[in-house]
Each structure stands twice: as C-alpha cells, then as structure tokens.
Amino acid sequence: MDLHQLPIADERCSVAESRVLELSKVCKSFDFDPVVTALVDIDLIVNRGDWLAITGPSGSGKSTLLNIIGCLDQPSSGSFRFDGIETTTLKEAERAGLRSQRIGFVFQSFHLLPHRTATENVMLPYLYGPTGRSGRRAAAVQALDRVGLAHRRDALPARMSGGERQRVAIARALANRPSLVLCDEPTGNLDSTTAGSVLALLDELHADGMTIVVITHDPNVAARAGRPVTIRDGRVAAESSIVR
C-alpha cells in the first residue's frame, strides 16, 4: 500500500467510516517461557468524536492495548481497523506512515526537546509533511494559541511549568489534524490543579469534535470521559455510556 494513497478523513462519510478504531477479537501474546498472554478477545469500537478512557490495575493489559491502538505493535490475532484501514496487513513502514498522519500522541513525560522552543517542538510533526518552514511555524503558533500558550511560544521547556509543557505536547499532537489523540497518563506528572486545567483542555477539544483515547489509572480522569472502559486480565471487563 502506498502511504500517499491512505484515504483522508474528509473523504469518509458512511456509518462504517465514522469508526476511527475497530478492534475485533484482538489477542496479544508474548513468546516468553512460559508464554505471556496480555490481551484476550478485545472487541472495541471508537467512533469519531468519542472520548474513551481505558482504566485498569497494573498488569491488566492497558499499555499493550495502547501500543496496538497507536500502531506501535501488532496483535497476535484478530482484526484492527484504523480509519477503515486493516492495520494487521500493513508493513512496518506503512504503519509508521499511518501513525504520523493519523495519531497525535500525548505522554506522561511530555517528551519535549529541551533546547527547542515551544514553537519548534510543535513544528516537529510538520517535518514529515509537505508544508514549508514558514507554513510550519504559522501552524505551530496557531496550535499553541489553541491550547492557550501563544504568549509562551518562544519559551524553552525548562522555563515552563508542568502544565505548560503538557499543553505544548498537546499542541504538538494536534499539529497534523489527527484522526485520534492518544494520551498515556496525561496528568500523571501534574498536581491536581494543573491536572484539572489539562482535563479542561481535553474537554474543549472533545467539544470541538476531536476523538480522544486516554489510558489512565486515575478515576478522576476516567470520570471526565464519555466512555470509561475497564481492562482486567487482558479482557474488557466493563464499559458504560457506550454510543454506537
């Protein structure tokens, strides 16, 4: 599959195409001695505009599920469609292209380059696209304005608070107008007040139609999502407020 032939979001309009993620009977095992089974028969649909929170105890399979949803790993069996594309048949380069074009990642530890300004950090995803440097800078400034940080665009990460650094990370995740914002414990390194402001920003993004999946152990984060899902022993143990 040519990466440039991946369909763009504006071309998808049918009911099936409204599904950003569709996992069917997804299993994941690791070839240790003995074999470790991390996920068992995961069935999960995430529609465009959903906000899903995946919770569960340590060792439940949350991180493995995040890696599969983020196209960082492949299932051992089952089907995983992202924007209608069957990912299990893609080559590694094709999955990398899908990640860069369709997914904005937000991590607990921010992962900002320390010697680059907020604007330069947000510009990074544009390096893989056709946008020129002046266009990349303008788009990065617009993304920073979207998260309330236009006034901090020239600041280095060391000069920013934890909440500001996470907002820069969210602005970077929005850079390529992704189909999905995938967050891994986005408030894990923040105090409760700062965490609340980051969650309020996710509320705003969701209200604007963004599709958000958050992996978290924090019940307060899960409570903000429209669809909390619990994973236990590699299985979907509970889900509420499902909209399909």
Secondary structure, DSSP 8 states (H G I E B T S, - for coil): --GGGS--GGG--STGGGEEEEEEEEEEEE--SS-EEEEEEEEEEEETT-EEEEE--TTSSHHHHHHHHTTSS--SEEEEEETTEEGGGS-HHHHHHHHHHHEEEEETT----TTS-HHHHHHGGGGGSS--HHHHHHHHHHHHHHTT-GGGTT--GGGS-HHHHHHHHHHHHTTT--SEEEEESTTTTS-HHHHHHHHHHHHHHHHTT--EEEE-S-HHHHHHSSEEEEEETTEEEEE-S---
